[in-house]
Amino acid sequence: MIDLWTWSTPNGRKVSILLEELGLPYRAHAVDITRGEQRAPEFVAVSPNGKIPAIRDPDSGMALMESGAILIYLAEKAGRLLPTEPAARYRTLEWLMWQMGGLGPMLGQAHHFLHFHPGKAPYAEERYHQEARRLYGVLEQRLADRDYLAGDYSIADIACWPWVSRFEWQRIDLADYPGVRRWYLTIAARPAVQRGYHCPTRVNDIPLP
């Protein structure tokens, strides 16, 4: 059984959703980042950067931090949701890295200034709201004529979807992005996504536009 250290954030939900999709048995350990539990020595021993999520796989003895690395590891372990054919594999990794380097970090800043601290930094609010809109535009262009980001449903979609699930925090109206809206609702309807979203605890219903 895989041990998963996580919290109810987009990065944490990526891994629980993938574990549910793959049907891999796991045990979730809640790391309450609002109380600083990510700084506890026993957690830092698994995740040196002191960030969730992290896993330990007793089958391989592998402990991993960083959600992107974990997604690749689990998909390869199960042989699903990451293609093996080179072109399809690299297209999937391309969109996974886009999420890791752009969508996640920029939307995280949008959450900080638009949702948690509105009115304190107008320049930052404008900057990150406009960047959020730009990134949604990239998603819209990609999804306008295809069902998923990299061909079939994959870890690229699983990485991006939890960040889009906080569209309200980002002051984004999904009606402005019909391709993204369709993709978002299709994935939200998946039973494994619904189970993984509520790990390690139920906080709210999946937001629906």
Number of C-alpha atoms within 10 A of each C-alpha: 11 17 16 26 26 27 25 23 17 22 22 25 27 28 28 31 26 23 23 18 19 17 11 14 10 16 13 16 16 18 22 15 16 8 8 10 16 24 17 11 12 10 18 17 12 20 22 14 13 19 23 26 30 25 26 20 15 11 8 8 8 12 17 18 20 17 22 20 12 20 25 16 15 21 19 14 12 13 12 14 23 25 21 12 8 9 10 15 16 15 17 24 20 15 20 26 16 16 22 19 11 15 24 21 13 19 25 19 19 26 22 17 24 24 15 11 12 14 12 11 12 11 11 17 22 14 15 21 22 14 18 24 18 13 18 20 16 13 19 19 14 16 20 15 9 13 16 20 22 24 14 16 15 22 28 29 22 24 29 23 22 23 21 22 19 19 19 16 17 25 15 16 13 19 11 13 18 14 21 25 18 16 20 21 15 12 17 19 11 12 13 18 23 16 17 22 28 18 22 23 13 12 10 9 9 16 12 13 12
